[in-house]
């Protein structure tokens, strides 16, 4: 097997980019574990009418060895001239074997239920692998969410203190960290995946493979998307750039956005735990 069709309507360009990835990085396997469709419609007097779908493809790329080249692959995919987007997880073959041995929920789910898009010549496709014990997995997920949400609350409390002391830029910097922790916890609870991504927008796109709500919370309107990008700049510029500023936005808008996101994440995790508990009771 070399490549597989991603979707009937818009796969030609996407498969071409997959082939570029294969030629550039020579992976062992590529799996697709999700696909998100955005409806794009524009009726404006300033541009031609536009209506169509944009796709986000979620890929797990397995490479030789143990070194991670995820950032390099993601940057390569981002540079391609396409309206579609690719969200890439990339791990070495050793990391895959280690996680399968530990019955990691993310890797076992992708290999058992994902779509194998590519396998290098001479390799045999992985058969079904053992999934984690649901009861133990639920306990692990609850403990992880308790830790991550606690970290987020700590950052948010520090952000409020910074705001009280008129340190607006520090406030937004701390809110970025709070939202990052919430995303990491949300991804672990819903996917069983430990994300090392530090780019908040990329984390939100990862969340998009199980719920559109986190993405829509930050990118559902132009106003909130502007706030998101200012928050992302704070991660680097608030520490090193004396000229960093909030572009005239009130810090209370960032605080409100982050607090709303914390409430959203708490609700999504409760829903996930309830689904798992129901599945355990029925088994």
C-alpha positions in Angstrom: 0.0 0.0 0.0 1.3 3.5 -0.8 -1.5 6.0 -0.4 -5.2 6.0 0.2 -7.9 8.6 -0.7 -8.6 11.0 2.2 -12.1 12.0 1.1 -13.9 11.7 -2.2 -14.5 15.4 -2.7 -11.3 17.2 -1.8 -8.6 14.6 -1.7 -6.5 15.2 -4.7 -4.6 18.2 -3.4 -4.5 16.6 0.1 -3.0 13.4 -1.2 -0.4 15.3 -3.2 0.7 17.0 0.1 0.8 13.6 1.8 3.1 12.4 -1.0 5.4 15.4 -0.4 5.5 14.5 3.3 6.5 11.0 2.4 9.2 12.1 0.0 10.7 14.6 2.4 10.6 12.6 5.7 10.3 9.0 4.6 8.0 7.8 7.4 7.2 4.2 8.1 3.5 4.6 8.6 0.9 7.4 8.3 -2.5 7.1 9.9 -5.5 9.5 9.7 -7.3 9.6 13.0 -9.8 12.4 12.3 -11.1 14.7 9.7 -12.9 18.0 10.4 -15.0 19.9 7.8 -15.4 23.7 8.0 -18.2 25.4 6.0 -16.8 28.5 4.3 -19.3 30.9 3.0 -18.9 34.5 2.1 -21.4 36.9 0.5 -19.7 40.3 0.3 -19.8 43.4 -2.0 -16.0 43.5 -1.6 -15.2 40.1 -3.0 -16.6 37.3 -5.2 -19.2 35.1 -3.6 -17.6 32.1 -2.0 -19.1 28.9 -0.7 -17.4 25.6 0.0 -15.8 23.3 2.5 -12.4 23.3 4.1 -11.0 20.3 5.7 -8.7 19.7 8.6 -6.9 16.3 8.4 -5.4 14.7 11.6 -2.4 12.5 11.0 -0.2 10.3 13.1 3.2 9.9 11.4 5.5 7.1 12.6 9.2 7.5 11.8 12.3 5.4 12.4 14.1 5.5 15.7 13.0 7.4 18.8 13.7 11.1 17.9 10.6 13.3 17.3 10.4 15.4 14.2 6.9 16.6 14.8 7.7 20.3 14.7 9.6 19.9 11.5 6.8 17.9 9.8 4.1 20.4 11.1 6.1 23.3 9.8 6.6 21.6 6.4 2.8 20.9 6.1 2.0 24.5 7.2 4.1 25.9 4.4 2.2 24.1 1.7 -0.1 26.3 -0.4 -3.4 24.7 0.4 -6.7 25.8 1.9 -6.9 22.6 3.8 -5.0 22.2 7.1 -3.1 19.3 8.5 -2.6 18.6 12.2 0.3 16.3 12.7 1.4 14.0 15.6 4.8 12.4 14.8 6.6 9.8 16.9 9.5 7.4 16.4 8.9 3.7 16.1 10.4 3.1 19.5 7.9 5.5 21.2 5.1 3.7 19.4 6.2 0.3 20.6 6.6 1.5 24.2 3.1 3.1 24.2 1.5 0.0 22.7 3.2 -2.2 25.4 1.7 0.2 28.0 -1.8 0.0 26.3 -1.8 3.8 25.7 -5.4 4.8 24.8 -4.4 7.2 22.0 -2.0 4.9 20.2 -4.2 1.8 20.5 -7.2 3.8 19.3 -5.4 5.2 16.2 -4.0 1.8 15.2 -7.2 -0.1 15.9 -9.7 2.4 14.4 -7.7 4.9 12.3 -7.2 4.8 8.6 -3.8 3.6 7.4 -2.9 6.1 4.6 0.6 4.9 4.0 3.0 2.1 4.8 6.6 1.9 3.7 7.5 -0.8 1.2 8.4 -4.1 2.9 6.6 -3.4 6.2 3.5 -5.3 7.4 0.5 -3.4 8.7 0.0 -3.6 12.4 -2.8 -5.9 13.5 -5.3 -5.2 16.3 -3.6 -4.1 19.6 -4.8 -4.3 23.2 -6.8 -1.3 24.5 -6.4 -0.1 28.1 -8.5 -1.3 30.9 -11.5 1.1 31.1 -11.6 1.4 34.9 -7.9 2.0 35.3 -8.0 4.5 32.4 -10.8 6.5 33.9 -8.9 6.7 37.2 -5.8 7.9 35.3 -7.8 10.5 33.3 -9.5 11.9 36.4 -6.1 12.3 38.2 -4.6 13.9 35.2 -7.5 16.4 34.8 -7.3 17.2 38.5 -3.6 18.1 38.1 -4.0 20.1 34.9 -7.1 22.0 36.0 -5.4 22.8 39.3 -2.4 24.2 37.4 -4.7 26.3 35.3 -6.5 27.6 38.3 -3.2 28.6 39.8 -2.2 30.5 36.7 -5.6 32.3 36.6 -5.4 33.3 40.3 -1.9 34.7 39.6 -3.3 36.5 36.5 -6.0 38.2 38.7 -3.3 39.3 41.1 -1.3 40.7 38.3 -4.4 42.6 37.1 -5.0 44.0 40.6 -1.4 45.3 40.5 -1.9 46.9 37.0 0.4 44.4 35.4 -1.7 43.9 32.3 0.9 42.2 30.1 1.8 39.8 32.9 -1.9 39.0 33.4 -2.3 38.0 29.7 1.0 36.0 29.8 -0.4 34.0 32.8 -3.8 33.5 31.1 -2.0 32.0 28.1 -0.4 29.4 30.4 -3.7 28.7 32.0 -5.4 28.0 28.7 -2.5 25.9 27.6 -2.9 23.7 30.7 -6.6 23.4 30.1 -6.0 22.3 26.5 -3.4 19.7 27.5 -5.7 18.3 30.1 -8.7 18.3 27.8 -6.7 16.4 25.1 -5.5 13.8 27.6 -9.0 13.2 28.9 -10.6 12.9 25.5 -7.8 11.3 23.5 -5.5 9.7 26.0 -2.7 11.7 24.4 0.1 13.6 26.3 0.7 16.6 24.1 4.0 18.5 24.2 2.7 21.3 21.9 3.2 24.8 23.3 1.4 26.6 20.5 -2.1 27.5 21.8 -3.7 27.6 18.4 -2.3 24.2 17.5 -3.6 22.8 20.8 -7.1 24.1 20.0 -7.0 22.5 16.6 -6.1 19.2 18.2 -9.1 19.6 20.5 -11.1 20.1 17.3 -10.9 16.4 16.5 -13.2 15.6 19.4 -15.2 18.8 19.9 -15.6 22.0 17.9 -16.4 24.0 21.0 -12.8 24.9 22.1 -11.9 26.1 18.6 -15.2 28.1 18.3 -14.6 29.6 21.7 -11.4 31.3 20.5 -11.9 31.4 16.8 -15.7 31.6 16.4 -15.6 35.4 15.8 -13.0 37.8 14.5 -12.9 39.6 17.9 -12.0 36.5 19.9 -9.5 35.4 17.3 -7.7 38.7 17.6 -7.5 38.1 21.4 -6.2 34.6 20.9 -3.3 35.9 18.7 -2.4 38.6 21.3 -2.4 35.9 24.0 -0.1 33.7 21.8 2.3 36.7 21.3 2.5 37.1 25.1 4.1 33.7 25.4 7.4 35.0 23.9 7.1 38.8 23.6 5.8 39.6 27.1 9.1 38.3 28.5 11.6 39.7 26.0 10.0 42.5 24.0 9.5 45.8 25.8 7.3 47.0 23.0 4.7 44.2 23.5 1.3 45.5 24.2 -2.4 44.5 24.2 -3.2 46.7 21.2 -5.7 48.7 23.2 -7.7 45.7 24.4 -8.8 45.7 28.0 -7.1 42.9 30.1 -10.6 42.0 31.4 -11.6 40.8 28.0 -8.7 38.2 28.1 -9.7 37.2 31.6 -13.3 36.7 30.6 -12.2 34.6 27.6 -10.0 32.4 29.7 -12.6 32.0 32.5 -15.2 31.0 29.9 -12.8 28.5 28.5 -12.1 27.0 31.9 -15.9 26.5 32.4 -16.2 24.9 28.9 -13.3 22.5 29.5 -14.7 21.4 32.9 -18.0 20.7 31.3 -16.5 18.7 28.4 -14.4 16.6 30.8 -17.5 15.9 33.0 -19.3 14.7 29.8 -16.4 12.5 28.9 -16.2 10.9 32.3 -19.9 10.3 32.3 -19.7 8.5 28.9 -16.8 6.3 30.2 -18.7 5.5 33.4 -21.7 4.5 31.4 -19.6 2.3 29.2 -18.0 0.6 32.2 -21.4 0.0 33.9 -22.7 -1.6 30.7 -19.7 -3.9 30.2 
